[in-house]
Amino acid sequence: MMLGLLLARAGVDVVVLEKHGDFLRDFRGDTVHPSTLEVMHELGLLEAFLQRPHQEVTELSAQIGSTRVTFADFRHVRTRCKFIALMPQWDFLDFLAEAAQRFTGFHLLMQAEGQALIERAGRITGVRAKTQNDALEINADLVVGADGRYSVMRASAGLPVETFGVLMDVLWLRLSRRPDDPAETFGQIDAGALLVLLNRGDYWQCACVIPKGAYAAIQQAGIENLRARIRATTPWLADRVEEIRHWDDVRLLSVTIDRLQRWYRSGLLCIGDAAHAMSPVGGVGINLAIQDAVAAANILAPALLKGAPSLGLLAQVEARRMWPTRATQWLQLAVQERVIGRTLSSRTRPAPPLPVRLLARFPWLRRIPAHLLGVGVQPEHVRSPAAAPNGHNAVPAH
């Protein structure tokens, strides 16, 4: 959606396919980081965006055993917004769609599911899609696979994937929040347990981290066993765990970390989770995908105004975004091995490790994880051209 907005803004004719009839689905990635808020500012959309209901997080904390530690302080990041905004992803998508529809070259097709690529003479020339009533063939100078970690586009293209081992899955659920609850978003780390609580105003969005592949055994043990886990980890939630009535109230996120060895073919580019599935550690997935979109628009928009972009330009997008992808996944895997894996396998109450104790002793050090999480290792800035809304310089795809 972001890439569609950026390209339509530049005067390129764009079709975005969305297989559902609306965006009201159970998204988990609701953290909009300072890097994404900076992009919204550069597009002149930030003020309107922040009018949408959201919560603002300036610090991230964790309760490690009996010790409370703040490990990231966003109040010093070098961006206009010095916080993470928590906003339902459907609201974010609705906002981007409304902003993009100001441009005549933007076309959003709902209930249109991309099912296969069209290939002619070794080049991707379009996509076959299914709607409620019909089948479509859409020809294009460039097809962008932005259809997530189970991407049909990348599978149809036969792009090779490198997969990394993961030690965890995540159970998402919600519990009511009360006026005397803690205000901040934080994590609870204890013997064999890790629970992340996101303050969503009137409820807690809870991420219960479990060992990889353990969900079936947890289900077999019964819903009361899950309630007991949460009571033991976070006793002050004990009076509301009965709100988890049955397994329909729990959503499993099967965690995957992978990346394409090559993100493109002639006529095709993959970005976001279609190019690199991220762990939920740090909540950076959406924001890394937005950065991909900004880089792709910066590099490709001028060429798309004239026709099909060259392989060399597609390679430039991959080269630009591969380094931050590798670096972020390396950090996620390190946290998984050194923190999450040890926590889940431990039977003794943990004490804060030395790096965390240093964060507690020297508050200025909290700016480092805040920058890595909030801004990233290589932030992108909007440099693609801007056409007038509802102008007449859109170039149709052929």
C-alpha positions in Angstrom: 0.0 0.0 0.0 2.8 2.4 0.8 4.6 1.6 -2.4 1.4 2.1 -4.3 1.0 5.5 -2.7 4.5 6.6 -3.4 4.4 5.5 -7.1 1.0 7.0 -7.7 2.3 10.2 -6.1 5.1 10.2 -8.6 2.7 9.8 -11.5 2.9 6.1 -12.2 -0.2 4.1 -12.9 -0.5 1.5 -10.1 -2.9 -1.4 -9.3 -2.9 -2.8 -5.7 -4.6 -6.2 -5.2 -6.1 -7.0 -1.8 -7.7 -10.4 -1.5 -10.1 -9.5 1.3 -13.1 -7.3 1.3 -11.7 -5.0 4.0 -8.7 -4.7 6.3 -10.4 -5.7 9.5 -8.4 -8.8 10.3 -6.4 -9.9 13.3 -3.1 -8.2 12.6 -0.4 -8.5 15.2 2.1 -5.9 13.9 0.6 -2.7 15.2 3.8 -0.9 16.2 4.5 2.1 13.9 8.1 3.2 14.7 9.7 6.6 14.5 11.2 5.7 11.1 7.8 5.1 9.6 6.4 8.3 11.3 9.2 10.2 9.7 8.2 8.9 6.3 4.6 10.1 7.0 6.0 13.5 7.9 8.0 13.7 4.7 4.8 12.9 2.8 2.9 15.7 4.6 0.6 13.1 6.2 1.8 13.0 9.8 -0.6 15.4 11.4 -3.6 13.7 9.8 -2.2 10.3 10.6 -1.8 11.1 14.3 -5.5 12.2 14.5 -6.4 8.5 14.2 -6.8 6.7 17.6 -3.4 5.5 18.8 -1.2 5.1 21.9 2.3 6.6 22.1 5.2 4.6 23.7 8.3 6.6 24.7 10.0 3.8 26.7 10.2 0.0 26.6 10.7 -1.8 29.9 11.0 -5.4 31.1 10.4 -7.1 34.4 13.3 -9.6 34.6 12.6 -11.8 37.6 12.0 -9.4 40.4 13.9 -6.5 38.7 12.2 -3.8 36.5 14.5 -2.4 33.8 14.0 0.3 31.1 16.0 -0.8 28.1 15.0 1.7 25.3 14.3 5.4 25.6 12.9 6.9 22.3 12.8 10.5 23.6 16.3 11.1 22.1 15.9 9.5 18.6 16.7 11.9 15.8 13.3 11.9 14.2 10.3 14.3 14.5 8.3 11.8 16.5 10.2 10.4 19.5 7.8 7.5 20.3 6.3 4.3 18.9 2.7 4.7 17.8 0.4 1.7 18.5 -2.3 1.8 15.9 -4.4 -1.1 14.5 -2.9 -2.1 11.2 -6.3 -1.9 9.5 -6.5 1.8 10.5 -3.0 2.3 9.0 -4.0 0.6 5.8 -7.2 2.6 5.5 -5.3 5.8 6.0 -2.7 5.0 3.3 -5.5 3.9 0.9 -7.4 7.2 1.4 -4.2 9.2 0.9 -3.3 7.2 -2.3 -6.8 7.6 -3.8 -6.1 11.3 -4.2 -4.0 10.4 -7.3 -5.7 9.3 -10.5 -3.1 6.7 -11.2 -3.9 4.7 -8.0 -6.3 1.7 -8.3 -7.2 -0.5 -5.3 -9.0 -3.7 -6.2 -10.5 -5.3 -3.1 -11.5 -9.0 -3.0 -8.9 -9.6 -5.8 -6.4 -12.3 -5.0 -3.2 -12.6 -6.9 -2.8 -16.3 -7.8 0.0 -16.6 -10.4 2.5 -14.7 -12.4 2.2 -14.2 -16.1 5.5 -15.0 -17.9 6.4 -14.4 -21.5 9.8 -15.1 -23.0 11.5 -15.4 -19.6 10.1 -12.1 -18.3 7.3 -11.5 -15.8 4.7 -9.4 -17.6 1.7 -9.4 -15.2 -0.4 -11.4 -12.7 -3.5 -13.6 -12.8 -6.0 -12.7 -10.1 -9.3 -14.1 -8.9 -12.2 -11.8 -7.8 -15.6 -12.7 -6.5 -17.1 -12.8 -9.9 -14.3 -13.2 -12.4 -10.7 -14.0 -13.2 -8.4 -11.1 -14.2 -5.2 -10.8 -16.1 -3.3 -7.6 -15.3 -0.4 -6.7 -17.5 2.3 -4.5 -16.0 5.8 -3.2 -16.5 6.6 -4.4 -13.0 4.9 -6.8 -10.6 5.7 -6.3 -6.9 5.3 -9.2 -4.6 4.3 -7.7 -1.2 2.1 -10.6 -0.2 3.8 -11.7 3.0 5.8 -14.5 4.4 3.7 -17.1 2.5 4.1 -15.1 -0.7 2.4 -16.7 -3.7 4.3 -14.3 -6.0 7.8 -15.5 -4.8 6.7 -19.1 -5.0 5.3 -18.6 -8.5 8.6 -17.0 -9.5 10.7 -19.9 -8.0 13.0 -17.5 -6.1 15.3 -19.4 -3.7 14.7 -18.8 0.0 17.3 -19.0 2.8 15.6 -20.1 6.1 17.0 -19.7 9.6 16.1 -21.8 12.7 13.8 -20.3 15.2 13.2 -21.3 18.8 9.8 -19.8 19.5 6.3 -19.2 18.4 3.9 -16.6 19.8 0.3 -16.8 21.2 -1.6 -13.6 20.8 -4.5 -12.8 23.0 -6.1 -9.8 24.7 -7.0 -9.1 28.3 -8.9 -6.1 29.7 -6.9 -3.2 31.1 -7.9 -1.4 34.2 -7.2 2.2 35.4 -4.8 1.1 38.1 -2.7 -1.2 35.8 0.8 -0.1 34.8 0.7 2.5 32.0 3.7 1.4 29.9 4.2 -1.3 27.4 6.6 -3.9 28.8 7.8 -7.5 28.9 7.7 -10.0 31.7 10.5 -12.4 31.8 10.6 -15.2 34.4 11.6 -18.9 34.8 10.5 -20.6 31.5 8.1 -17.8 30.6 8.1 -14.6 28.5 5.0 -12.4 28.2 4.9 -9.1 26.3 2.1 -6.6 27.2 1.2 -3.8 24.8 -1.0 -1.1 26.3 -3.9 -0.6 23.8 -5.9 1.8 26.0 -8.8 -0.3 27.3 -7.1 -3.7 26.8 -3.7 -5.4 26.9 -2.5 -6.9 23.6 -0.6 -9.9 25.0 2.2 -11.9 23.3 2.8 -15.2 25.1 6.1 -16.6 23.8 6.3 -20.4 23.7 8.9 -22.9 22.4 8.7 -23.6 18.7 6.1 -26.2 17.8 4.7 -26.4 21.4 1.2 -25.1 20.7 -0.4 -28.5 20.1 0.9 -29.8 23.5 -0.3 -26.6 25.2 -3.7 -27.0 23.7 -3.8 -30.6 24.8 -3.0 -29.5 28.4 -6.2 -27.3 28.3 -7.1 -23.7 28.4 -6.7 -23.5 32.2 -3.1 -24.5 31.8 -2.6 -21.4 29.7 -4.4 -19.2 32.2 -2.1 -20.7 35.0 1.0 -19.7 32.9 -0.2 -16.1 32.7 -1.1 -16.0 36.4 2.3 -17.4 37.4 4.2 -14.9 35.1 2.1 -11.8 35.8 0.1 -12.3 39.1 -1.7 -9.0 38.8 -3.5 -10.3 35.7 -4.9 -13.3 37.7 -8.3 -11.7 38.2 -9.0 -11.5 34.4 -7.4 -14.6 32.8 -10.9 -16.1 32.7 -11.5 -13.7 29.8 -9.6 -16.3 27.8 -12.7 -18.5 27.4 -11.6 -20.9 24.7 -8.9 -21.4 22.1 -10.8 -19.2 19.6 -9.6 -16.3 21.8 -5.9 -17.2 21.1 -4.1 -16.7 17.8 -0.9 -18.6 17.0 1.9 -16.8 15.2 4.2 -19.4 13.7 7.5 -17.5 13.8 9.7 -17.7 10.7 12.9 -15.9 9.8 14.0 -16.2 6.2 15.1 -14.1 3.2 15.3 -14.5 -0.5 18.7 -15.0 -1.9 17.6 -12.9 -4.8 14.7 -10.5 -4.6 13.9 -10.0 -8.3 13.5 -11.4 -11.7 13.0 -9.5 -14.9 9.6 -7.8 -14.4 9.3 -8.8 -10.7 10.5 -7.4 -7.4 9.7 -8.8 -3.9 9.7 -6.5 -0.8 8.6 -6.8 2.8 7.9 -10.2 4.3 7.8 -11.6 0.8 11.5 -10.9 0.6 12.4 -11.3 4.2 10.2 -12.8 7.0 11.1 -11.3 10.3 10.7 -12.4 13.9 8.3 -10.4 16.1 11.3 -9.4 18.2 11.4 -5.6 18.3 8.2 -5.3 16.3 10.2 -4.1 13.3 8.6 -6.1 10.5 6.1 -3.5 9.3 8.7 -0.8 9.5 11.3 -2.7 7.6 8.7 -3.3 4.9 7.9 0.4 4.7 11.6 1.2 4.3 11.7 -1.3 1.4 8.8 0.5 -0.2 10.5 3.9 0.2 13.8 2.7 -1.3 11.9 0.9 -4.2 10.0 4.1 -5.1 13.1 6.2 -4.8 15.0 4.0 -7.3 12.3 2.8 -9.6 9.7 5.7 -10.0 11.7 7.7 -12.7 12.1 4.5 -14.8 8.5 3.4 -14.3 7.3 6.7 -15.8 9.0 5.6 -19.0 8.3 1.9 -19.0 9.8 -1.3 -17.6 12.7 -0.9 -15.1 15.9 -2.7 -16.0 17.3 -5.7 -14.1 20.0 -3.4 -12.9 17.6 -1.1 -11.1 15.8 -4.0 -9.5 19.2 -5.2 -8.3 19.8 -1.7 -6.8 16.7 -2.0 -4.7 17.9 -5.4 -3.4 21.4 -4.1 -2.8 20.1 -1.1 -0.9 17.9 -3.1 1.4 19.8 -6.3 1.9 22.3 -4.9 4.4 19.6 -3.6 6.8 17.7 -6.9 6.4 20.8 -9.0 7.2 21.7 -6.8 10.2 18.2 -6.8 11.7 17.8 -10.5 11.3 21.2 -11.1 12.9 20.2 -9.0 15.9 16.9 -10.9 16.1 18.6 -14.3 16.0 21.1 -13.1 18.7 18.2 -12.1 21.0 16.5 -15.4 20.3 19.6 -17.4 21.2 20.9 -15.4 24.1 17.6 -14.2 25.8 14.5 -16.0 24.5 15.9 -19.5 24.2 17.6 -19.4 27.6 14.5 -18.0 29.2 12.2 -20.6 27.8 14.5 -23.5 28.8 15.3 -22.2 32.3 13.7 -23.4 35.5 15.2 -20.8 37.8 14.2 -17.2 38.2 16.4 -15.0 36.0 18.5 -12.1 37.0 19.3 -9.2 34.6 22.4 -9.9 32.5 25.3 -7.5 32.5 24.2 -5.5 29.4 20.8 -4.9 31.0 22.4 -3.9 34.3 24.5 -1.4 32.4 21.3 0.1 30.9 19.9 0.5 34.4 23.0 2.1 35.7 23.7 4.4 32.7 20.4 5.7 31.3 22.0 7.3 28.2 22.8 3.8 26.9 19.1 3.3 26.4 19.4 5.5 23.3 21.2 2.7 21.5 18.5 0.1 21.5 16.0 2.9 20.9 17.8 3.9 17.7 18.1 0.3 16.5 14.4 -0.4 17.1 12.9 2.9 16.3 15.1 4.1 13.4 17.0 1.1 12.2 20.4 0.6 10.8 19.7 2.3 7.5 16.7 4.6 7.5 15.2 5.6 4.1 13.8 9.1 3.2 11.3 9.9 0.5 13.2 11.1 -2.6 10.7 9.9 -5.3 9.1 12.7 -7.4 5.8 14.1 -6.5 3.0 14.7 -9.0 -0.1 16.8 -8.3 -3.0 14.9 -6.8 -5.6 14.1 -9.5 -3.1 15.2 -12.1 -3.0 14.0 -15.7 0.6 12.7 -15.9 0.0 9.1 -14.8 1.5 6.6 -17.2 -0.7 3.4 -17.8 1.0 0.0 -17.4 1.3 -2.1 -20.5 
